[in-house]
Amino acid sequence: MPNLKWSNLNHMQIGKYAEYFSKMEFTSYGLYIYTSEVDDHGVDFVVKSPQGAFYEVQVKSIRNTNYVFIPKDKIKLDERHLVCLIRFVNDKMPEMYVFPATVWKMPNAIFVDRLYDKPGQKSKPEWGINYSTKNVNLLNDYMSDKFLQELSAIKSP
């Protein structure tokens, strides 16, 4: 049983734990994992289904309720790019959600589009995940067990 005091881990440690945790979860569904040596293109690992379909995965971690983002130039909005969100709450096992990057084609309260195109705004455009207790129900369809069962059954086009 892991130590569930997630608040004791720093930002880098929680991110690394999220990445390893997600790889183990994907593997448990019969999916093959290929890791990259360097994460400079927004890809933490590649997944191959038993039928041969490949997916690029970006892992994001949050503590409790929070906001995380992916720069728009680091992910394509297609079915072959997945985001794995791991939520850490002290004294609980991590919650995991998996969804295709296409969720941002129709932004909502949780999947937000930040353009930062107004005068004075200096941040680069980003796709955000606004996790809050108010909108957590929008993530129900992306619980990892449901999504990974479906993913492990998808055939390559």
C-alpha positions, 0 to 999 in steps of 0.5 A, a space after each residue: 500500500 502506498 503512502 497516501 500523504 500526497 501533500 508530502 510530495 513536491 511538484 516533481 514527485 507528484 508528477 512522476 508518481 502520476 506518470 508511473 501510476 498511469 502507465 501501470 493502469 494502462 498496462 493492467 488493461 492489456 495495453 502496451 506502454 512505450 516511454 520517451 526519453 525526453 518529454 519535449 513534445 508534450 508526450 509522456 508515453 505512447 500506448 499501443 492497443 492489443 489490436 495495434 492502434 497507437 495513442 500519444 498520452 500526456 499525463 497531468 496531475 492535480 491535488 484536490 481541486 485545481 487547474 492544469 493546462 497543456 500549451 496548445 502547441 503541445 497537443 493535437 485535438 484528435 482521437 490519437 492524443 489522450 490526456 490522463 488526469 490523476 487527482 491526488 487527495 490525502 488518505 485516498 488512492 489517486 483518481 484517474 481520468 482518461 480522455 481524448 484531446 478532442 474534448 476541447 473542440 467543444 469547451 465547457 466548464 471543465 475543459 476550457 480554451 484559454 486564448 490569452 489574446 487580449 492586450 496585456 496578456 502574455 501567456 501562450 494559448 492553452 487547453 485547460 482542465 478546471 477541476 472543481 467540485 461544482 463541475 466534477 460530474 462532467 468527468 464521469 464519462 472519462 473514469 479510467 476503468 470505463 475508458 481503458 476497457 473501451 480502449 483495449 478493445 479498439 482495433 487499429 484503422 
